[in-house]
């Protein structure tokens, strides 16, 4: 990036350095400070010449700046890439390519695993159905093979004497309940 100090630019344009700074703000041109010296980009010199002509023509600096910005298009400057940065960029590109390749391999293996899982799940469902049918058959067979439970006879209080009924009713009423 070529740069021009504000003092040099003001001498070329035959204006004061303060006026050069003011016009830089109006034209939205970045002032770069390095140490005690302020610089502007050298490709903006044409904007300053157009600004000077407009101001000398009688326009106010703010109006002239709007007109100059609308008339002239400034292309952004691309800083030169240093050789060191080229090596770093190449290394970063290689790393990104390796990551992309690894990502593609992982995607493929995930698809294969997904298909395997689908087959396993289908097999487990089929086995589950078979097991359910077998358990139903085992339950039926078990019911057929087991003997019938013995019938429990209910206690009848008819055979108990009146005094015993009275005694149980007063002191142990639970014994009077008919429990199988």
Backbone as CSV, one residue per row, in Angstrom:
resi,resn,N_x,N_y,N_z,CA_x,CA_y,CA_z,C_x,C_y,C_z
1,UNK,0.852,-1.171,0.000,0.000,0.000,0.000,0.895,1.230,0.000
2,UNK,0.755,2.038,-1.019,1.516,3.285,-1.095,0.816,4.339,-0.274
3,UNK,1.616,5.058,0.473,1.022,6.103,1.288,1.769,7.410,1.086
4,UNK,1.058,8.456,1.406,1.543,9.814,1.191,1.301,10.578,2.485
5,UNK,2.339,11.253,2.993,2.133,11.990,4.238,1.220,13.189,3.976
6,UNK,0.546,13.625,5.018,-0.386,14.753,4.872,0.381,16.018,4.462
7,UNK,1.595,16.184,4.956,2.393,17.372,4.576,2.711,17.347,3.085
8,UNK,3.107,16.198,2.567,3.403,16.082,1.142,2.159,16.337,0.297
9,UNK,1.049,15.759,0.724,-0.198,15.930,-0.018,-0.619,17.400,-0.019
10,UNK,-0.491,18.058,1.120,-0.891,19.474,1.189,0.026,20.341,0.325
11,UNK,1.303,19.996,0.231,2.219,20.751,-0.633,1.850,20.551,-2.102
12,UNK,1.534,19.306,-2.498,1.161,19.038,-3.879,-0.124,19.773,-4.261
13,UNK,-1.082,19.803,-3.332,-2.381,20.418,-3.609,-2.386,21.920,-3.352
14,UNK,-1.307,22.401,-2.720,-1.179,23.816,-2.353,-2.304,24.238,-1.401
15,UNK,-2.518,23.382,-0.375,-3.480,23.705,0.692,-2.777,23.460,2.024
16,UNK,-3.377,23.872,3.111,-2.764,23.683,4.433,-2.993,22.242,4.901
17,UNK,-2.109,21.761,5.769,-2.288,20.401,6.313,-3.605,20.259,7.079
18,UNK,-4.057,21.313,7.766,-5.323,21.267,8.494,-6.483,21.083,7.520
19,UNK,-6.415,21.826,6.397,-7.448,21.713,5.374,-7.445,20.298,4.765
20,UNK,-6.259,19.734,4.621,-6.135,18.373,4.083,-6.790,17.354,5.034
21,UNK,-6.567,17.519,6.356,-7.196,16.632,7.339,-8.717,16.779,7.314
22,UNK,-9.200,18.028,7.214,-10.637,18.309,7.196,-11.288,17.661,5.971
23,UNK,-10.652,17.808,4.824,-11.195,17.212,3.612,-11.180,15.673,3.699
24,UNK,-10.169,15.118,4.380,-10.109,13.655,4.562,-11.325,13.163,5.330
25,UNK,-11.711,13.921,6.368,-12.895,13.538,7.144,-14.151,13.654,6.289
26,UNK,-14.253,14.739,5.497,-15.441,14.917,4.663,-15.547,13.833,3.598
27,UNK,-14.417,13.464,3.034,-14.395,12.443,1.977,-14.348,11.017,2.538
28,UNK,-14.331,10.903,3.867,-14.275,9.603,4.549,-13.057,8.798,4.134
29,UNK,-11.924,9.474,4.124,-10.645,8.844,3.794,-9.922,8.585,5.109
30,UNK,-9.455,7.382,5.287,-8.794,7.006,6.525,-7.412,7.634,6.611
31,UNK,-7.131,8.222,7.768,-5.806,8.789,8.034,-5.052,7.768,8.873
32,UNK,-3.889,7.375,8.401,-3.083,6.362,9.075,-1.962,7.071,9.815
33,UNK,-1.852,6.805,11.126,-0.806,7.434,11.937,0.280,6.416,12.200
34,UNK,1.507,6.828,11.944,2.674,6.018,12.294,3.629,6.950,13.017
35,UNK,3.707,6.738,14.300,4.534,7.633,15.108,3.873,9.003,15.173
36,UNK,4.639,10.039,14.770,4.102,11.405,14.797,3.658,11.869,13.418
37,UNK,3.737,10.994,12.420,3.415,11.385,11.048,2.086,10.744,10.639
38,UNK,1.219,11.557,10.019,-0.073,11.073,9.517,0.024,10.864,8.016
39,UNK,-0.557,9.761,7.542,-0.508,9.403,6.137,-1.922,9.196,5.588
40,UNK,-2.019,9.370,4.264,-3.222,8.991,3.537,-2.758,8.076,2.411
41,UNK,-3.688,7.306,1.852,-3.317,6.428,0.747,-3.075,7.281,-0.496
42,UNK,-2.070,6.900,-1.265,-1.700,7.706,-2.430,-2.757,7.643,-3.535
43,UNK,-3.585,6.606,-3.558,-4.612,6.514,-4.600,-5.776,7.479,-4.363
44,UNK,-5.786,8.161,-3.228,-6.851,9.132,-2.931,-6.483,10.543,-3.371
45,UNK,-5.331,10.706,-3.962,-4.862,12.048,-4.373,-5.807,12.664,-5.408
46,UNK,-6.366,11.830,-6.292,-7.301,12.329,-7.299,-8.559,12.914,-6.669
47,UNK,-9.023,12.320,-5.587,-10.186,12.853,-4.872,-9.891,14.247,-4.327
48,UNK,-8.683,14.420,-3.805,-8.309,15.737,-3.261,-8.243,16.795,-4.373
49,UNK,-7.734,16.414,-5.555,-7.687,17.368,-6.681,-9.106,17.775,-7.092
50,UNK,-10.012,16.792,-7.162,-11.395,17.102,-7.530,-12.041,17.981,-6.463
51,UNK,-11.732,17.734,-5.222,-12.267,18.529,-4.117,-11.759,19.960,-4.213
52,UNK,-10.478,20.102,-4.527,-9.892,21.450,-4.629,-10.568,22.232,-5.749
53,UNK,-10.787,21.590,-6.908,-11.435,22.278,-8.030,-12.855,22.699,-7.677
54,UNK,-13.587,21.814,-6.962,-14.963,22.142,-6.584,-15.000,23.288,-5.591
55,UNK,-14.067,23.322,-4.633,-14.045,24.400,-3.633,-13.626,25.711,-4.303
56,UNK,-12.668,25.627,-5.216,-12.240,26.842,-5.926,-13.366,27.347,-6.838
57,UNK,-14.248,26.450,-7.257,-15.382,26.835,-8.095,-16.490,27.517,-7.301
58,UNK,-16.357,27.576,-5.970,-17.322,28.299,-5.164,-18.227,27.422,-4.312
59,UNK,-18.060,26.116,-4.345,-18.905,25.249,-3.529,-18.369,25.174,-2.098
60,UNK,-19.284,24.929,-1.158,-18.879,24.719,0.231,-18.188,23.354,0.305
61,UNK,-17.213,23.199,1.189,-16.489,21.922,1.263,-17.400,20.715,1.529
62,UNK,-18.437,20.855,2.371,-19.311,19.714,2.664,-20.104,19.295,1.424
63,UNK,-20.585,20.302,0.638,-21.328,19.996,-0.589,-20.389,19.418,-1.637
64,UNK,-19.193,19.979,-1.732,-18.204,19.494,-2.695,-17.817,18.045,-2.379
65,UNK,-17.706,17.716,-1.089,-17.329,16.359,-0.703,-18.409,15.359,-1.124
66,UNK,-19.685,15.726,-0.949,-20.785,14.837,-1.350,-20.753,14.601,-2.855
67,UNK,-20.524,15.678,-3.601,-20.479,15.566,-5.063,-19.286,14.746,-5.523
68,UNK,-18.135,14.951,-4.903,-16.928,14.213,-5.292,-17.093,12.730,-4.967
69,UNK,-17.664,12.408,-3.790,-17.863,11.002,-3.424,-18.848,10.323,-4.374
70,UNK,-19.859,11.079,-4.817,-20.846,10.509,-5.738,-20.256,10.332,-7.133
71,UNK,-19.359,11.198,-7.536,-18.788,11.166,-8.879,-17.673,10.137,-9.010
72,UNK,-16.773,10.113,-8.051,-15.607,9.239,-8.130,-15.826,7.994,-7.284
73,UNK,-15.462,6.880,-7.856,-15.565,5.613,-7.147,-14.165,5.199,-6.762
74,UNK,-13.999,4.965,-5.474,-12.703,4.502,-4.977,-12.732,3.001,-4.861
75,UNK,-11.807,2.337,-5.509,-11.716,0.894,-5.396,-10.927,0.539,-4.151
76,UNK,-11.390,-0.446,-3.415,-10.648,-0.824,-2.217,-9.304,-1.433,-2.598
77,UNK,-8.304,-1.114,-1.821,-6.973,-1.643,-2.089,-6.816,-2.955,-1.338
78,UNK,-6.184,-3.903,-1.984,-5.940,-5.194,-1.380,-4.484,-5.228,-0.947
79,UNK,-4.243,-5.452,0.330,-2.858,-5.475,0.772,-2.122,-6.671,0.166
80,UNK,-0.864,-6.465,-0.120,-0.042,-7.529,-0.695,0.170,-8.609,0.352
81,UNK,0.105,-9.858,-0.079,0.284,-10.972,0.826,1.761,-11.289,0.898
82,UNK,2.250,-11.350,2.108,3.670,-11.633,2.307,3.930,-13.121,2.097
83,UNK,5.164,-13.477,1.709,5.476,-14.891,1.472,5.215,-15.767,2.698
84,UNK,5.459,-15.251,3.887,5.203,-16.015,5.100,3.727,-16.368,5.199
85,UNK,2.885,-15.385,4.877,1.442,-15.622,4.944,1.013,-16.648,3.909
86,UNK,1.711,-16.686,2.747,1.385,-17.686,1.728,1.593,-19.098,2.269
87,UNK,2.693,-19.300,2.989,2.959,-20.611,3.572,1.885,-20.972,4.584
88,UNK,1.513,-20.004,5.397,0.476,-20.259,6.402,-0.863,-20.567,5.718
89,UNK,-1.159,-19.822,4.643,-2.405,-20.068,3.915,-2.409,-21.458,3.304
90,UNK,-1.280,-21.869,2.745,-1.186,-23.208,2.166,-1.386,-24.278,3.241
91,UNK,-0.772,-24.059,4.415,-0.933,-25.014,5.505,-2.389,-25.071,5.971
92,UNK,-3.029,-23.913,6.057,-4.433,-23.871,6.460,-5.324,-24.562,5.425
93,UNK,-5.030,-24.330,4.132,-5.800,-24.991,3.082,-5.651,-26.506,3.170
94,UNK,-4.426,-26.983,3.407,-4.207,-28.421,3.545,-4.985,-28.972,4.732
95,UNK,-4.942,-28.238,5.841,-5.656,-28.694,7.035,-7.156,-28.751,6.778
96,UNK,-7.681,-27.758,6.101,-9.114,-27.734,5.794,-9.484,-28.879,4.864
97,UNK,-8.650,-29.142,3.884,-8.917,-30.244,2.958,-8.897,-31.592,3.691
98,UNK,-7.932,-31.760,4.630,-7.881,-32.992,5.409,-9.131,-33.143,6.275
99,UNK,-9.570,-32.035,6.859,-10.791,-32.075,7.673,-12.007,-32.424,6.818
100,UNK,-12.079,-31.855,5.622,-13.204,-32.151,4.737,-13.196,-33.625,4.333
101,UNK,-12.016,-34.156,4.039,-11.903,-35.568,3.659,-12.306,-36.478,4.823
102,UNK,-11.841,-36.135,6.029,-12.213,-36.919,7.209,-13.722,-36.846,7.451
103,UNK,-14.284,-35.683,7.233,-15.728,-35.512,7.403,-16.503,-36.388,6.413
104,UNK,-16.028,-36.447,5.160,-16.682,-37.296,4.156,-16.605,-38.775,4.551
105,UNK,-15.450,-39.208,5.057,-15.300,-40.601,5.485,-16.235,-40.906,6.648
106,UNK,-16.332,-39.971,7.592,-17.230,-40.175,8.736,-18.684,-40.240,8.289
107,UNK,-19.040,-39.423,7.316,-20.408,-39.440,6.799,-20.725,-40.791,6.173
108,UNK,-19.800,-41.305,5.376,-20.004,-42.617,4.748,-20.125,-43.726,5.791
109,UNK,-19.243,-43.712,6.802,-19.309,-44.758,7.829,-20.592,-44.630,8.645
110,UNK,-21.067,-43.410,8.869,-22.342,-43.224,9.579,-23.502,-43.807,8.782
111,UNK,-23.475,-43.650,7.458,-24.534,-44.224,6.620,-24.520,-45.752,6.720
112,UNK,-23.319,-46.345,6.674,-23.217,-47.803,6.781,-23.713,-48.282,8.145
113,UNK,-23.319,-47.582,9.199,-23.762,-47.959,10.543,-25.273,-47.802,10.688
114,UNK,-25.815,-46.783,10.073,-27.265,-46.569,10.129,-28.000,-47.725,9.469
115,UNK,-27.505,-48.165,8.304,-28.117,-49.317,7.628,-27.998,-50.578,8.482
116,UNK,-26.825,-50.801,9.090,-26.643,-51.965,9.969,-27.626,-51.913,11.139
117,UNK,-27.774,-50.736,11.728,-28.696,-50.580,12.857,-30.127,-50.876,12.447
118,UNK,-30.520,-50.458,11.248,-31.872,-50.744,10.768,-32.098,-52.247,10.676
119,UNK,-31.105,-52.986,10.149,-31.232,-54.432,10.023,-31.281,-55.091,11.403
120,UNK,-30.465,-54.629,12.321,-30.452,-55.198,13.671,-31.792,-54.956,14.354
121,UNK,-32.318,-53.762,14.223,-33.601,-53.431,14.851,-34.719,-54.280,14.260
122,UNK,-34.699,-54.455,12.942,-35.717,-55.307,12.305,-35.612,-56.733,12.825
123,UNK,-34.387,-57.258,12.979,-34.187,-58.602,13.513,-34.675,-58.717,14.950
124,UNK,-34.394,-57.686,15.760,-34.846,-57.703,17.157,-36.364,-57.661,17.248
125,UNK,-36.996,-56.898,16.367,-38.462,-56.857,16.371,-39.031,-58.235,16.045
126,UNK,-38.438,-58.883,15.054,-38.906,-60.222,14.675,-38.706,-61.198,15.831
127,UNK,-37.546,-61.122,16.502,-37.289,-61.997,17.644,-38.256,-61.695,18.778
128,UNK,-38.563,-60.415,18.986,-39.500,-60.028,20.031,-40.881,-60.609,19.781
129,UNK,-41.300,-60.615,18.529,-42.600,-61.194,18.188,-42.609,-62.699,18.443
130,UNK,-41.518,-63.355,18.079,-41.420,-64.803,18.305,-41.446,-65.088,19.805
131,UNK,-40.709,-64.319,20.568,-40.657,-64.522,22.025,-42.026,-64.275,22.635
132,UNK,-42.744,-63.262,22.170,-44.080,-62.980,22.692,-45.017,-64.151,22.424
133,UNK,-44.968,-64.716,21.218,-45.810,-65.866,20.886,-45.460,-67.068,21.754
134,UNK,-44.153,-67.276,21.947,-43.723,-68.410,22.763,-44.154,-68.250,24.214
135,UNK,-44.099,-67.043,24.745,-44.495,-66.843,26.138,-45.999,-67.067,26.310
136,UNK,-46.790,-66.667,25.315,-48.235,-66.924,25.382,-48.498,-68.427,25.388
137,UNK,-47.793,-69.192,24.532,-47.965,-70.633,24.478,-47.529,-71.292,25.798
138,UNK,-46.427,-70.803,26.379,-45.959,-71.350,27.653,-46.972,-71.096,28.769
139,UNK,-47.563,-69.902,28.763,-48.575,-69.607,29.776,-49.769,-70.545,29.640
140,UNK,-50.211,-70.813,28.431,-51.342,-71.716,28.213,-51.004,-73.123,28.695
141,UNK,-49.796,-73.587,28.345,-49.384,-74.924,28.767,-49.264,-75.016,30.280
142,UNK,-48.735,-73.977,30.888,-48.571,-73.971,32.338,-49.924,-74.058,33.021
143,UNK,-50.891,-73.316,32.496,-52.228,-73.367,33.088,-52.848,-74.752,32.955
144,UNK,-52.580,-75.435,31.860,-53.129,-76.772,31.657,-52.455,-77.795,32.572
145,UNK,-51.164,-77.631,32.835,-50.417,-78.608,33.613,-50.591,-78.443,35.130
146,UNK,-50.871,-77.249,35.590,-51.005,-77.018,37.025,-52.296,-77.634,37.548
147,UNK,-52.238,-78.245,38.719,-53.477,-78.793,39.294,-54.361,-77.651,39.798
148,UNK,-55.621,-77.940,39.921,-56.545,-76.923,40.419,-56.251,-76.669,41.884
149,UNK,-56.350,-75.415,42.296,-56.091,-75.128,43.712,-57.204,-75.711,44.571
150,UNK,-56.875,-76.122,45.777,-57.908,-76.704,46.642,-58.926,-75.646,47.046
151,UNK,-60.150,-76.084,47.190,-61.203,-75.163,47.569,-61.135,-74.953,49.067
152,UNK,-61.246,-73.711,49.475,-61.179,-73.366,50.883,-62.596,-73.352,51.439
153,UNK,-62.724,-73.998,52.526,-64.040,-74.014,53.143,-64.161,-72.811,54.067
154,UNK,-65.302,-72.239,54.038,-65.552,-71.083,54.879,-65.905,-71.549,56.277
155,UNK,-65.427,-70.754,57.206,-65.786,-71.042,58.587,-67.246,-70.681,58.780
156,UNK,-67.913,-71.531,59.384,-69.307,-71.217,59.698,-69.438,-71.072,61.194
157,UNK,-70.127,-70.066,61.577,-70.309,-69.802,63.000,-71.525,-70.561,63.556
158,UNK,-72.147,-71.322,62.697,-73.321,-72.058,63.159,-72.935,-73.137,64.165
159,UNK,-71.746,-73.692,64.043,-71.313,-74.767,64.918,-70.745,-74.253,66.240
160,UNK,-70.577,-72.916,66.364,-69.994,-72.347,67.573,-71.120,-72.040,68.558
161,UNK,-70.830,-72.250,69.800,-71.850,-72.020,70.824,-72.142,-70.543,71.006
162,UNK,-73.275,-70.268,71.605,-73.722,-68.899,71.810,-72.737,-68.128,72.675
163,UNK,-72.232,-68.708,73.722,-71.317,-68.041,74.645,-70.002,-67.684,73.941
164,UNK,-69.551,-68.612,73.096,-68.301,-68.344,72.367,-68.506,-67.216,71.373
165,UNK,-69.661,-67.176,70.721,-69.974,-66.085,69.782,-69.987,-64.764,70.522
166,UNK,-70.628,-64.736,71.687,-70.718,-63.525,72.493,-69.322,-63.076,72.925
167,UNK,-68.549,-64.033,73.403,-67.184,-63.739,73.832,-66.356,-63.181,72.662
168,UNK,-66.401,-63.792,71.495,-65.651,-63.329,70.323,-66.142,-61.969,69.855
169,UNK,-67.444,-61.773,69.928,-67.994,-60.494,69.493,-67.515,-59.364,70.381
170,UNK,-67.343,-59.603,71.664,-66.945,-58.552,72.599,-65.431,-58.322,72.566
171,UNK,-64.659,-59.419,72.532,-63.211,-59.267,72.687,-62.403,-59.511,71.415
172,UNK,-62.877,-60.215,70.473,-62.132,-60.501,69.260,-63.087,-60.564,68.074
173,UNK,-63.625,-59.397,67.654,-64.619,-59.426,66.580,-64.063,-59.877,65.242
174,UNK,-62.744,-59.790,65.034,-62.134,-60.192,63.756,-62.294,-61.693,63.515
175,UNK,-62.351,-62.435,64.574,-62.472,-63.877,64.437,-63.828,-64.258,63.875
176,UNK,-64.790,-63.368,63.989,-66.125,-63.649,63.473,-66.235,-63.448,61.975
177,UNK,-65.266,-62.783,61.403,-65.320,-62.534,59.960,-65.095,-63.822,59.195
178,UNK,-65.776,-63.925,58.076,-65.625,-65.120,57.252,-64.457,-64.896,56.297
179,UNK,-63.323,-65.459,56.635,-62.116,-65.303,55.826,-61.757,-66.663,55.247
180,UNK,-61.567,-66.782,53.975,-61.219,-68.071,53.400,-59.811,-68.508,53.753
